[in-house]
């Protein structure tokens, strides 16, 4: 998956307006308003992939927008 999350830090899980901690299970994050035995709506936010700072060989330029000088 090219544009998908690469690590757990690329995801945010939100329940009842609260961002849950990545190092805990859902059971550990459970609050009084969240009963895991019933229906629960959660939101997942995926951090956009960061642009790699490298040279795009086909375009002949640096990926962050700066032009690359041609070497002779």
trRosetta pair geometry for C-beta under 8 A, 3 or more apart (Angstrom, degrees):
i j d omega theta_ij theta_ji phi_ij phi_ji
1 4 3.3 14 129 7 130 131
3 49 5.7 -119 -143 -12 61 129
4 46 7.3 -73 -153 -159 53 145
5 8 7.8 68 153 -97 131 19
5 10 3.6 171 -143 94 96 127
5 11 5.3 3 -116 -50 166 92
5 46 5.3 -123 -55 -143 105 102
5 47 7.0 85 -109 43 95 80
6 10 5.8 99 37 -21 64 148
6 49 7.6 84 -19 -114 111 95
7 10 5.5 115 59 -7 63 97
8 11 6.0 -65 -164 37 47 107
8 22 4.9 128 144 -168 115 126
9 22 6.6 -38 -86 -71 53 175
9 47 7.6 -23 129 15 66 146
10 46 6.3 18 145 -160 92 71
10 47 4.5 -122 -155 44 65 106
10 49 8.0 7 -139 -89 135 59
11 22 7.3 124 76 -107 89 112
11 44 6.2 -30 -159 -165 103 97
11 45 7.1 137 -161 75 51 54
11 46 6.0 -22 -102 -104 69 62
11 47 7.3 -111 -58 0 26 88
12 19 5.4 -40 -170 -142 110 108
12 20 7.9 143 -175 46 62 68
12 44 7.2 149 76 -159 52 47
12 45 4.2 -9 56 56 104 104
12 47 7.5 91 -15 -45 96 88
13 19 7.4 116 72 -158 48 58
13 20 4.6 -32 85 46 100 117
13 22 7.9 132 15 -90 103 64
13 42 6.0 -2 -172 174 90 125
13 43 7.5 152 -159 81 44 50
13 44 5.8 -16 -102 -103 66 72
14 17 6.9 2 179 -124 106 13
14 18 6.8 158 -155 74 67 35
14 19 5.5 -35 -98 -95 80 57
14 20 7.0 -166 -93 -2 25 84
14 42 6.5 153 75 -168 51 72
14 43 4.3 -16 59 62 107 99
14 44 7.6 -168 18 -75 79 25
14 45 6.7 49 -16 -11 116 105
15 18 5.9 -29 71 60 67 87
15 20 6.0 40 14 -45 105 116
15 29 7.2 115 40 130 137 123
15 31 7.8 168 111 17 117 111
15 34 5.7 35 156 -97 131 145
15 40 6.8 -4 -139 176 116 116
15 41 8.0 152 -130 91 71 50
15 42 4.9 -32 -85 -111 86 92
15 43 7.8 -177 -69 24 42 70
16 31 6.7 -99 49 53 151 136
16 33 5.4 109 -114 96 157 127
16 34 6.0 -120 -19 -58 130 106
18 31 7.3 86 32 -23 156 147
20 24 6.9 -118 174 68 95 107
20 26 7.5 -9 -160 -109 160 61
20 29 4.5 21 -140 -148 112 161
21 24 4.6 62 78 12 106 109
21 29 6.6 -176 32 -91 82 115
24 28 4.0 -123 -173 89 107 128
24 29 5.1 126 109 -51 127 92
25 28 4.8 98 53 6 75 101
25 29 7.2 -151 94 -1 40 89
26 29 5.7 -64 -146 44 34 106
26 30 6.7 65 150 -58 64 84
26 36 6.5 115 131 -102 117 131
27 30 5.6 -21 -159 -20 35 120
27 36 6.8 -45 -94 -23 69 161
29 34 8.0 -12 116 75 81 154
30 34 5.5 -141 -148 89 66 108
30 35 7.9 63 -159 -106 114 29
30 36 6.2 -69 -105 -29 124 110
31 34 5.0 74 49 19 77 102
34 40 5.9 54 -153 -123 90 128
35 38 4.6 50 89 17 109 107
35 40 7.4 -166 67 -67 50 108
36 40 6.5 -31 -112 -21 47 144
51 63 5.8 -169 169 135 109 119
51 64 6.5 132 115 -90 133 71
52 63 6.2 45 82 62 68 162
53 62 7.3 4 -165 -178 73 103
53 63 6.4 -157 -128 59 33 107
53 64 5.7 1 -117 -37 85 118
54 62 7.6 -174 108 -149 19 68
54 63 5.8 31 57 0 58 125
55 61 7.5 -177 -149 101 72 21
55 62 5.9 -53 -100 -101 65 56
55 63 7.2 -154 -106 -23 15 84
55 68 6.2 59 -132 -80 109 152
56 59 4.2 20 105 35 121 109
56 60 7.4 -50 89 5 78 21
56 61 6.1 -3 50 63 103 66
56 62 7.6 124 10 -152 82 10
56 63 5.3 110 -34 -77 103 83
57 60 7.3 26 -173 -71 31 50
60 68 5.7 -136 160 59 63 118
60 70 7.3 2 -176 -87 126 85
61 65 7.7 -15 149 -165 125 16
61 66 7.0 -179 -178 92 93 45
61 67 5.3 -59 -126 -127 106 45
61 68 4.9 -169 -120 1 39 94
62 65 7.2 -28 89 49 87 29
62 66 4.5 2 54 65 126 90
62 67 7.4 7 19 59 89 2
62 68 5.5 132 -31 -61 77 94
